[in-house]
C-alpha cells in the first residue's frame, strides 16, 4: 500500500518525499521502488529499535529534511478520497500559534468491525478564534485497564468546556511546523502519537499558553481507512474493487463470447501478473496477487490473496485473507479465515473464522503480514513500533498535575 501513499503525496506536489523505512524492511521497499521508476521518493534506513517519535529528529540531525520546509507526516497504510490539496488549504488558513495539525476521522465503513479499532480517548476544546484544539489524549487500553477516565485538573482550569471523544480515529496524517523538532520540553524518545499528545499538553501545562495542536475532523461524507489491521486491510481492497467495478460499468460494453469452460472473473475482481486461473473457476469481489495458481472449479468470493499462492482444484474460499506463498490443497472449504504465508492447508480442510498459521520459529520470523498490520517505520511518516516496554501508567500520573507550580 506504500505505492498508494506515495501517489497520494504526489498529488500535492510536495518539494520532496522522504520514506523512513525500518532496516528490516528496507530491502523489500527499495526493490519495490526500483521496479517502479515513476515513484520519486528518497528512502532512509531507520534502525529497528528507534522509537517512532524519534524518527523525525533523527532525520533532522542527519540532514535528511529540508531546513526551510515544514513537515507533513503520512502513514503508508491508508486509502482516502480526500484531496491532499484541500487539507493543505485548510492548514494555511490557521493561526500562526498552531504548531501541529492532526487529521482525525470517524469510521464510515459499516462492514468494518468497530470493536477492533479501539480509538484513543481524545480531549478537545474550541479556542476563542473557533479553532478546534487537541488538548489531551489517553490510550484506550490504558483507560480500560484503569477502569476510570481521569482528566487532569490543570487542563480543566484552562479549558473548562473540554469535550471527551471516544469515536475519533487518528489518521496519522500530521502537519508540523519545522521548529517543533526544536522544542526542548518534549521527549521525542517515545511513540509518535505520545509525542503529539505531549505537544498538545503544552497548552495547559505552563502558566502561559504555548503553541497548540489543532484537530481537523474529516467530514462524514469522506472516506478514510487505515489498513493497519486485517479487517481494515480487507475493506481497503474491497474499496478498490468497487471502484474497478464502477469504472467497468461506465465503459461501453463489448459483446465478447466466453470460451467453453473458461474461468469467470467478475468486473469487481483484480488478478495480478503471471497469475493463472483454472477452467470453470469463479472469482468475485476478490483481489489476487502476482504469480498465483488457481486450480479448476474453484470458487473465490470476497477474498484477498497475496503473491505466490497456490490453490488446488475445487477449493471454496469466502471472505478469506491468504498470505504469500501459502498452499491450499484440493476440496478445502474456508470461510472468514486468515492463512499465514507459506502455510499449507491440507486437502478437504473445512474451517470458519479461524487463523491458520505455523508454529515453527521459522514461520514466526517470516511473517509476510508484518507490512500489513504491524506498526513499523516503512512509511513516509514516523508511525512506528508501539514500544511495549513504555509504561502506560504515566497516562494517569498525578505528579504532572500541579496547577500552582507551572513555569
Buried (B, 14 or more C-beta within 10 A) or exposed (E): BBEBBBEBBBEBEBEEBBBBBBBBBBEBBBEEBEEEEEBEBEBBBBEBEBBBBBBBBBBBEEEBBEEEEEBBBBBBBBBBEBEBEEBBEBBEEBEEBBBBBBBBBBBBBEEBEBEEBEBBBBBBBBBEEEBBBBBBBBBBEBBEEBEEEEBBEBBBEBBEEBEEBEEBBBBBBBBBBBEBBEBEEBEBEBBBBBBBBBBBBBBBBBEEEBBBBBBBBBEEEBEBBBBBBBBBBBBBBBBBBEEBBEEEEEEEEEEEEEEEEEBEBBBBBBBBEEBEBBBBBBBBBBBBBBBBBBBBBBBBBBBBBBBBBBBBBBBBBBBBBBBBBBBBBBBBBBBBBBBBBBBBBEEEBEBEEBEBBBEEEEBEEBBBBBBBBBBBBBBBBBBBBBBEEEEBEEBBEEEEBEBEEEE
